[in-house]
Amino acid sequence: MRRLAKLVAPMAEHDEQPRRQATPPPGPAQSLPGALGSLGAPHLALGADSIDQLRWAQKMETLGRLGARVVHEVNNQLTLMLGRTNLVLQRGETQGASRAEVEELHRAAERVAQLMRQWQMLGRRDPPARRRLDLNALLAETVGAFDVVLDRSITLLSDFRAAPAWVLADRGHLEHLVLNLLFNARDALAGAGTLSVRTANVELPAPGGEYLMAYTPGPHVMFSVRDSGCGMDRLTLARIFEPYFTTKGPGKGSGLGLHNVWEIVKESGGTVQVSSAPSQGSLFTVYLPQAPDGAETLPGPARVGQRPAKETILVVEDEDSVRALVREVLRRQGYTVLEACDGRAALDLAASYPGPIHLLVSDCVLPYFPGAELAGRLRARFPGLRVLYVSGYASNEADDGIPFLQKPFTPSALTNLVRELLAARR
């Protein structure tokens, strides 16, 4: 919290500046010194309104940069909280009231993580990285991680019958979609009931009124999330995909979750159905076009064998607590893990290490030079090196096509992606 306060403090200071400068300058115009004056205009006159607009634009740019730093810091801390609580729950070291407290802490961190993802998606401009992936495998991984923190009084059922289950989608976006639907269903159950997830192959006819967005008829992979919770009336159903609309109490919902579901389904070329009634639960059904043969394939966790880990991984992360978490998670899988806090230390470590390094897991933004430059230098020494970027920012800043894992991430998400990348190099 002290670290966040240091980041937020400049925002408050900056916010005070326009008030001190609010008195308009004398006369109808004022020369603008500095950068604009250096462009070869010896005397550039701007009206008071134009100067105010320029100051406002500068303030918004500064706040945007500070906001991005805050998001990055929050995502780092959420990675630590989600990772540590997940490991404690998986080890089964706590029982009774102690376990309930850890579960509540994990749920609180996950709620904040959801909110950060929703805000980042709302402002994201980069196009989705759509790849061919196995929806059954992605659901099995996501639902499995979700089940760890689900109330024991909620029954979770899964039935993945789609075969094949290949779809063309952005993996991170699709995981976000699934988690939004799962958490909405859990909240509707209010602590007890049944939640079910299923997949199937369907042939969609020409678009009709029962589907909420346009789509191309043909083979689709369907997945649905059903809950036995409180349900919704018709007026609520008509508004659930509106941004910022929520039926949850203050501090419990941003109103962005289902709006993002809508946007992700649309970007994937699919469609969605919703059915619900008060006290009858809700059913969300998403249809995604079946991926054609020959589309670029992203391996899914279910396709990778659980072979003993023998590879060496170099982890480069400047946040000590996050680096320690990643080291522990990977060593538990049997990997040899080398670690460094910045690019220079990573290069020195690689130069002195006597054996091969198979995978680099690096933050995108590092002291001295960025992760992309580090990856380039290490690949010159280890030609077969695989690379995975992680970051608390919204996207891969390097934009070089290298796999990217958004913080906050869970231990299972990290280990599955590492396993996929190392399997692909063989």
C-alpha positions in Angstrom: 0.0 0.0 0.0 2.9 2.4 0.8 4.2 1.7 -2.7 0.9 2.5 -4.3 0.6 5.7 -2.2 3.9 6.9 -3.6 2.6 6.3 -7.2 -0.7 8.0 -6.6 0.7 11.0 -4.8 2.0 12.7 -8.0 -1.5 12.5 -9.4 -2.9 14.5 -6.5 -0.2 17.1 -6.9 -0.7 17.3 -10.6 -4.5 17.7 -10.0 -3.8 20.9 -8.0 -1.9 22.7 -10.7 -4.9 23.7 -12.9 -6.5 25.3 -9.9 -3.5 27.5 -9.2 -3.3 28.4 -12.9 -7.0 29.0 -13.3 -6.7 32.8 -13.5 -6.7 33.7 -17.2 -3.7 35.7 -18.4 -4.2 39.4 -19.2 -5.2 40.3 -22.7 -6.9 38.2 -25.4 -3.9 36.1 -26.3 -0.6 34.8 -24.9 2.6 33.6 -26.5 3.3 29.9 -25.9 7.0 29.3 -25.0 8.9 26.1 -24.9 8.5 23.2 -27.3 6.0 24.9 -29.7 8.2 28.1 -29.8 11.2 26.0 -30.9 9.5 24.8 -34.0 10.5 27.9 -36.0 7.5 30.0 -35.0 9.0 33.1 -33.4 5.7 34.3 -31.9 2.9 31.8 -31.7 -0.2 33.4 -30.1 -2.9 31.3 -28.5 -6.2 32.3 -26.9 -6.9 31.6 -23.3 -9.3 28.8 -24.2 -6.6 27.1 -26.4 -4.0 27.3 -23.6 -6.5 25.8 -21.1 -7.2 23.0 -23.5 -3.5 22.3 -24.0 -2.9 22.2 -20.2 -5.8 19.8 -19.9 -4.4 17.5 -22.6 -1.0 17.6 -20.8 -2.7 16.7 -17.5 -4.6 13.8 -19.1 -1.4 12.5 -20.6 0.4 12.6 -17.3 -2.5 11.0 -15.4 -2.6 8.3 -18.1 1.0 7.5 -17.6 0.8 7.5 -13.8 -2.4 5.3 -14.1 -0.5 2.8 -16.2 2.2 2.6 -13.5 -0.4 2.1 -10.8 -2.1 -0.7 -12.9 1.3 -2.4 -13.4 2.0 -2.2 -9.6 -1.4 -3.5 -8.7 -1.1 -6.4 -11.1 2.3 -7.3 -9.6 0.9 -7.5 -6.1 -2.2 -9.4 -7.3 0.1 -12.0 -8.9 1.7 -12.5 -5.5 -1.6 -12.7 -3.6 -3.3 -15.0 -6.1 -0.3 -17.2 -6.5 0.5 -17.6 -2.8 -3.1 -18.3 -1.7 -3.5 -20.7 -4.6 -0.4 -22.7 -3.5 -1.6 -22.8 0.1 -5.1 -24.1 -1.0 -3.5 -26.7 -3.3 -1.2 -28.0 -0.6 -4.2 -28.5 1.7 -2.2 -27.1 4.7 -5.3 -25.3 6.1 -8.6 -26.7 7.3 -11.8 -25.3 8.7 -11.8 -21.6 9.6 -8.2 -21.1 8.5 -9.0 -22.4 5.0 -12.1 -20.3 4.8 -10.0 -17.2 5.6 -7.5 -18.0 2.8 -10.4 -18.7 0.4 -11.9 -15.3 1.2 -8.6 -13.6 0.7 -8.2 -15.4 -2.7 -11.7 -14.4 -3.8 -11.0 -10.7 -2.8 -7.8 -10.7 -4.9 -9.6 -12.3 -7.8 -12.4 -9.7 -7.7 -9.7 -6.9 -8.0 -8.0 -8.9 -10.7 -11.2 -9.1 -12.7 -11.7 -5.4 -12.3 -8.2 -4.6 -13.6 -8.7 -6.9 -16.6 -12.0 -5.3 -17.4 -10.6 -1.8 -17.3 -7.6 -2.8 -19.4 -9.7 -4.4 -22.0 -12.0 -1.4 -22.2 -9.0 0.8 -23.1 -7.1 -1.7 -25.2 -6.4 -0.7 -28.8 -4.1 -3.5 -30.0 -5.8 -6.2 -32.2 -6.6 -9.6 -30.7 -3.9 -12.3 -31.3 -6.3 -14.9 -32.6 -4.9 -18.5 -32.8 -6.4 -22.0 -33.2 -6.8 -23.5 -29.8 -8.6 -26.3 -28.1 -11.6 -24.9 -26.2 -12.0 -28.1 -24.1 -8.4 -27.9 -22.9 -8.7 -24.2 -22.1 -12.0 -24.8 -20.2 -10.6 -27.7 -18.3 -7.6 -25.6 -17.1 -9.7 -22.5 -16.2 -12.5 -24.4 -14.5 -10.0 -26.5 -12.6 -8.3 -23.4 -11.2 -11.7 -21.8 -10.5 -12.8 -24.9 -8.5 -10.0 -24.5 -6.0 -11.5 -21.3 -4.6 -15.2 -22.2 -5.0 -17.3 -22.5 -1.9 -17.6 -26.1 -0.8 -21.4 -25.7 -0.8 -21.5 -25.1 -4.6 -21.5 -28.2 -6.8 -19.4 -27.7 -10.0 -20.3 -30.0 -13.0 -18.5 -30.1 -16.3 -19.2 -32.0 -19.5 -16.9 -31.4 -22.4 -18.3 -33.3 -25.4 -17.2 -31.1 -28.3 -15.0 -33.1 -30.6 -13.2 -31.4 -32.2 -13.3 -28.3 -30.1 -10.9 -26.1 -32.1 -11.8 -22.4 -32.3 -10.0 -19.3 -33.5 -9.6 -16.8 -30.7 -7.3 -14.7 -28.6 -6.4 -17.1 -25.7 -6.2 -14.3 -23.0 -9.5 -12.8 -24.1 -11.2 -16.2 -24.1 -9.9 -17.0 -20.6 -11.3 -13.6 -19.5 -14.7 -14.4 -21.1 -14.9 -17.8 -19.3 -13.9 -16.4 -15.9 -16.4 -13.6 -16.2 -19.2 -16.1 -16.8 -18.0 -18.4 -14.0 -17.8 -15.6 -11.4 -21.2 -14.2 -12.5 -22.7 -17.6 -12.0 -21.0 -18.1 -8.6 -22.3 -14.7 -7.4 -25.8 -15.6 -8.5 -25.7 -18.7 -6.3 -25.1 -16.7 -3.2 -23.0 -19.5 -1.6 -25.0 -22.6 -2.5 -26.3 -24.4 -5.6 -25.1 -26.0 -8.8 -22.9 -24.5 -11.5 -22.4 -26.5 -14.7 -20.2 -26.0 -17.8 -20.5 -28.0 -21.0 -19.4 -28.0 -24.6 -20.8 -29.5 -27.8 -20.5 -29.3 -31.5 -23.5 -27.6 -33.2 -24.5 -26.6 -36.7 -25.9 -23.1 -36.6 -28.6 -22.2 -39.2 -29.1 -18.8 -40.7 -29.2 -16.1 -38.0 -32.6 -15.6 -36.3 -34.1 -13.6 -33.5 -32.9 -16.0 -30.7 -29.3 -15.1 -31.3 -28.0 -11.7 -30.0 -25.5 -10.9 -32.7 -24.8 -11.6 -36.4 -22.8 -14.7 -37.3 -21.9 -16.9 -40.2 -24.0 -20.1 -40.4 -22.1 -23.4 -40.2 -20.2 -25.6 -37.7 -19.7 -24.0 -34.3 -18.3 -25.1 -30.9 -20.8 -24.3 -28.2 -20.0 -23.8 -24.5 -22.5 -22.9 -21.8 -22.5 -21.8 -18.2 -25.6 -22.6 -16.2 -26.4 -21.7 -12.6 -29.3 -22.5 -10.3 -29.2 -19.1 -8.7 -31.5 -16.1 -8.4 -32.1 -15.5 -12.1 -33.1 -12.3 -13.9 -36.3 -10.6 -15.0 -36.9 -9.4 -18.6 -36.0 -5.8 -17.9 -32.6 -6.9 -16.4 -32.0 -9.3 -19.3 -32.4 -6.5 -21.8 -29.6 -4.5 -20.3 -27.0 -7.0 -19.1 -24.5 -6.3 -21.9 -24.6 -2.6 -21.4 -21.3 -1.1 -20.1 -21.4 -0.2 -16.5 -24.8 -1.8 -15.9 -24.8 -4.0 -12.8 -27.3 -5.4 -10.4 -24.7 -6.0 -7.7 -24.3 -3.8 -4.7 -21.8 -1.0 -4.3 -18.2 -2.2 -4.5 -19.2 -5.6 -5.8 -19.5 -5.1 -9.5 -18.1 -2.7 -12.2 -20.7 -3.4 -14.9 -17.9 -4.2 -17.3 -17.8 -8.0 -17.1 -20.7 -9.0 -19.4 -19.9 -6.0 -21.7 -16.5 -7.5 -22.2 -18.1 -10.9 -22.8 -20.1 -9.4 -25.6 -17.1 -7.7 -27.2 -14.9 -10.9 -27.0 -17.7 -13.0 -28.6 -18.1 -10.4 -31.3 -14.4 -10.2 -32.1 -14.3 -14.0 -32.4 -17.1 -14.0 -35.0 -19.5 -15.9 -32.7 -22.8 -15.2 -31.1 -24.5 -15.7 -27.7 -27.8 -16.6 -26.2 -29.1 -15.9 -22.7 -32.1 -17.4 -20.9 -33.2 -16.6 -17.3 -36.1 -16.1 -15.1 -36.5 -15.0 -11.4 -35.6 -17.9 -9.1 -35.0 -20.2 -12.1 -31.3 -19.6 -12.6 -29.5 -18.4 -15.8 -28.0 -20.0 -18.8 -25.4 -18.3 -20.9 -24.6 -20.1 -24.2 -21.6 -18.9 -26.4 -21.2 -20.2 -30.0 -17.7 -19.8 -31.6 -17.0 -20.8 -35.2 -15.1 -24.0 -35.5 -11.6 -23.3 -36.6 -10.7 -24.4 -40.1 -7.9 -26.9 -40.8 -4.6 -25.1 -41.5 -5.2 -22.2 -39.1 -2.2 -21.4 -36.9 -2.4 -23.7 -33.9 -1.7 -22.8 -30.3 -1.1 -26.0 -28.3 -3.5 -26.6 -25.4 -2.7 -28.0 -22.0 -4.5 -31.3 -22.7 -2.2 -32.0 -25.6 1.0 -31.8 -23.6 2.1 -34.9 -21.7 3.0 -34.7 -18.1 6.6 -35.8 -18.6 9.2 -35.2 -16.0 10.7 -31.7 -16.3 14.4 -31.6 -17.1 14.8 -28.2 -18.8 16.6 -25.1 -17.4 14.6 -21.8 -17.2 16.0 -18.3 -16.7 13.5 -16.1 -14.9 14.1 -12.3 -15.1 11.8 -10.2 -13.0 12.6 -7.0 -11.1 9.9 -7.5 -8.5 11.5 -9.7 -5.8 8.3 -11.3 -4.5 7.0 -12.1 -7.9 10.3 -13.6 -8.9 10.4 -15.8 -5.8 6.8 -17.0 -6.5 7.7 -17.9 -10.2 10.9 -19.7 -9.0 8.9 -21.8 -6.5 6.1 -22.7 -8.9 8.6 -23.8 -11.6 10.9 -25.7 -9.2 7.9 -27.6 -7.9 7.4 -28.9 -11.5 11.0 -30.2 -11.6 12.6 -27.5 -13.7 16.1 -26.0 -13.0 15.5 -22.3 -12.4 18.0 -19.6 -12.7 16.9 -16.1 -11.6 18.0 -12.5 -12.2 16.6 -9.1 -11.2 17.5 -7.2 -14.4 18.9 -7.6 -17.9 22.6 -7.1 -17.0 22.4 -9.7 -14.2 20.7 -12.1 -16.6 23.4 -11.8 -19.2 26.1 -12.3 -16.6 24.4 -15.4 -15.2 23.9 -16.8 -18.7 27.5 -16.3 -19.6 28.7 -18.1 -16.5 26.2 -21.0 -16.6 27.9 -24.1 -17.9 24.8 -25.8 -19.4 22.1 -24.9 -21.9 19.1 -22.6 -21.1 15.9 -23.7 -22.7 13.4 -21.0 -21.8 13.6 -17.3 -20.8 10.7 -16.0 -18.7 11.1 -12.3 -18.6 9.1 -9.2 -17.7 8.8 -6.9 -20.7 10.0 -3.8 -18.7 13.3 -4.2 -16.9 16.0 -2.0 -15.5 18.8 -1.1 -18.0 17.1 -2.5 -21.1 13.8 -4.1 -22.0 12.9 -7.8 -22.1 12.9 -7.8 -25.9 16.6 -6.7 -26.1 17.5 -9.3 -23.5 15.8 -12.0 -25.5 17.7 -11.0 -28.6 21.1 -11.1 -26.9 20.4 -14.5 -25.2 19.1 -16.1 -28.5 22.5 -15.2 -30.0 24.1 -17.4 -27.4 21.3 -20.1 -27.2 19.8 -20.4 -30.7 17.0 -22.7 -29.7 15.9 -20.6 -26.7 12.2 -20.2 -26.2 10.9 -16.9 -24.7 7.8 -16.0 -22.6 7.1 -12.4 -21.7 5.1 -11.5 -18.6 3.9 -8.0 -17.7 1.6 -6.0 -15.5 0.8 -3.8 -18.5 -2.1 -4.5 -20.9 -0.1 -6.0 -23.8 3.3 -7.2 -25.1 5.1 -3.9 -25.3 7.7 -5.4 -27.7 4.9 -6.5 -30.1 7.2 -9.1 -31.7 4.9 -12.1 -31.7 6.5 -13.8 -28.7 4.0 -15.5 -26.3 2.8 -13.2 -23.6 1.3 -13.9 -20.1 -0.6 -11.0 -18.6 -0.3 -10.4 -14.9 -1.9 -11.3 -12.6 -1.6 -15.0 -13.5 -2.2 -18.2 -11.5 0.5 -20.9 -11.0 -1.4 -23.3 -13.2 -1.6 -20.8 -16.1 2.2 -20.2 -15.8 3.1 -23.9 -15.7 0.8 -24.9 -18.5 2.1 -22.2 -20.8 5.7 -23.1 -19.9 5.0 -26.8 -20.6 3.5 -25.9 -24.0 6.4 -23.8 -25.1 9.0 -26.4 -24.1 7.0 -29.1 -25.8 6.9 -27.1 -29.0 10.7 -26.8 -29.1 11.2 -30.5 -29.3 
